[in-house]
Amino acid sequence: MSNDPIFRTANRPAPPVTRFRQPADVFEALLQSIQGGESHARPTFELTPGSPLLAFMEIGYALRACLEKPERHDYLLHRLRPHLGVLIGTLPASIMPLGMLPKLAPPPGFRPLNAIADDEIRAWLIQEGSLIYGEMQRFELENYFDAVRPYLSPGGVMVDLGSGLGKVVMTAALTLPFARCIGVELLSYRHRLAQERCARMLTLAAQGLAALPEPLTPETPLSLPSGVVADGRHLLDLGARIAFIESDMFKVDVRGASLVFLYSTCFGPLMDAISNKLARELAEGALVSTTTFPIRHPAFRLLHAFAPGQVSWTSVMLYQRIGPVMTEPAAEERYLHQPDADEWEARVRQELATLFA
Ligand SMILES: C[S@@+](CC[C@H](N)C(=O)[O-])C[C@H]1O[C@@H](n2cnc3c(N)ncnc32)[C@H](O)[C@@H]1O
């Protein structure tokens, strides 16, 4: 018999909260307010001098210029073919007509594709894939926090590396008694949206708390959405327990984290670098969860692997940092699949034919 919690398979109906009769109504309204980020409108990148994405945009422009000229399609395929292990989908989404590259002409000085090296294209494809956006649904996050709860002590710091619009960070701060929940996001506009969503949630929290018939005091016992019992400070100090950082995850030290969350389904080629970073920084006992891709590093012990369809539509793995601090990288590239190049080419040609019909 498995000791797993009974996992949900769909969202429950969630009628809008119209009255705040008890703290549970406040939690429900706050959780409802942070759903749906996956359908946000993707703006195009800003082509401003000094943007950290300029190098990324240069290669995107070079690839898109080939995509737009049918006589350059063979060359485009020839340059992409060596990197299929790091390419997500058939063609990179950001160079497609609805992608996030600005529609303006590239600024002078941007190189054409034949002046760009293979290594640069590979690094570009890895970054391109990692910027794909997705969120777990509400019931999947409920499953997730049920799954990790037995391994956590009260308090501690939760970090989401690649936090997008902040749903996991805010859900964590509402659901479990973490002392702090921190999101790290590379794209400015996503970081900004996370901050806006958080500000809206905190306003709603203040309104909800003010409307309760019985005021919530710091000492009032409070049952959290996970069933864990904390006290009134959990909601009263909500804003102080949440932080969003706009940065590359590789530039933020996560020493001190007790749980690192990674929605790593599009991070396949980054898993080595991420595992090495976490092995260097995390203290013994810290937890890390990944989706889709495992951590294969001797500094981590697998505590539990949840098959697709249990916690989430994709697999979820939970690891614990074991042993002393490691400074040497121990992992190597073992995550990449190599799709059949001819099948890939056939799919691309079909897609291009539709695009240019
Ligand atoms: C699949 S989304 C997940 C968002 C959020 N964690 C969630 O589960 O709702 C992955 C996020 O990671 C961000 N990302 C990719 N590479 C990153 C990096 N090097 N540093 C920080 N964020 C990154 C992407 O921009 C994207 O918003």
The ligand as a Tripos MOL2 file, in Angstrom:
@<TRIPOS>MOLECULE
LIG
   27    29     1     0     0
SMALL
NO_CHARGES

@<TRIPOS>ATOM
      1 C1          7.9150   27.0650  -16.8130 C.3       1 LIG1
      2 S1          8.0260   28.6900  -16.1490 S.3       1 LIG1
      3 C2          7.5380   28.3780  -14.4890 C.3       1 LIG1
      4 C3          7.0500   29.5640  -13.7010 C.3       1 LIG1
      5 C4          6.7680   29.2820  -12.2210 C.3       1 LIG1
      6 N1          7.8770   28.6460  -11.5780 N.3       1 LIG1
      7 C5          5.5500   28.4170  -12.0640 C.2       1 LIG1
      8 O1          5.7480   27.2130  -11.9110 O.co2     1 LIG1
      9 O2          4.4200   28.9180  -12.0980 O.co2     1 LIG1
     10 C6          9.7840   28.8810  -16.0330 C.3       1 LIG1
     11 C7         10.2330   30.2880  -15.7620 C.3       1 LIG1
     12 O3         11.6560   30.2840  -15.6070 O.3       1 LIG1
     13 C8         12.1480   31.4980  -16.1180 C.3       1 LIG1
     14 N2         13.5990   31.3430  -16.3520 N.ar      1 LIG1
     15 C9         14.2120   30.6800  -17.3600 C.ar      1 LIG1
     16 N3         15.5480   30.7540  -17.2340 N.ar      1 LIG1
     17 C10        15.7950   31.4720  -16.1170 C.ar      1 LIG1
     18 C11        16.9780   31.8950  -15.4590 C.ar      1 LIG1
     19 N4         18.1830   31.5860  -15.9430 N.pl3     1 LIG1
     20 N5         16.8660   32.6030  -14.3300 N.ar      1 LIG1
     21 C12        15.6480   32.9360  -13.8330 C.ar      1 LIG1
     22 N6         14.4870   32.5790  -14.4240 N.ar      1 LIG1
     23 C13        14.5480   31.8540  -15.5390 C.ar      1 LIG1
     24 C14        11.3260   31.7150  -17.3660 C.3       1 LIG1
     25 O4         11.3550   33.0600  -17.8010 O.3       1 LIG1
     26 C15         9.9440   31.2670  -16.8940 C.3       1 LIG1
     27 O5          9.2100   32.3530  -16.3980 O.3       1 LIG1
@<TRIPOS>BOND
     1     1     2 1
     2     2     3 1
     3     2    10 1
     4     3     4 1
     5     4     5 1
     6     5     6 1
     7     5     7 1
     8     7     8 2
     9     7     9 1
    10    10    11 1
    11    11    12 1
    12    11    26 1
    13    12    13 1
    14    13    14 1
    15    13    24 1
    16    14    15 ar
    17    14    23 ar
    18    15    16 ar
    19    16    17 ar
    20    17    18 ar
    21    17    23 ar
    22    18    19 1
    23    18    20 ar
    24    20    21 ar
    25    21    22 ar
    26    22    23 ar
    27    24    25 1
    28    24    26 1
    29    26    27 1
@<TRIPOS>SUBSTRUCTURE
     1 LIG1         1 GROUP 0 **** ****
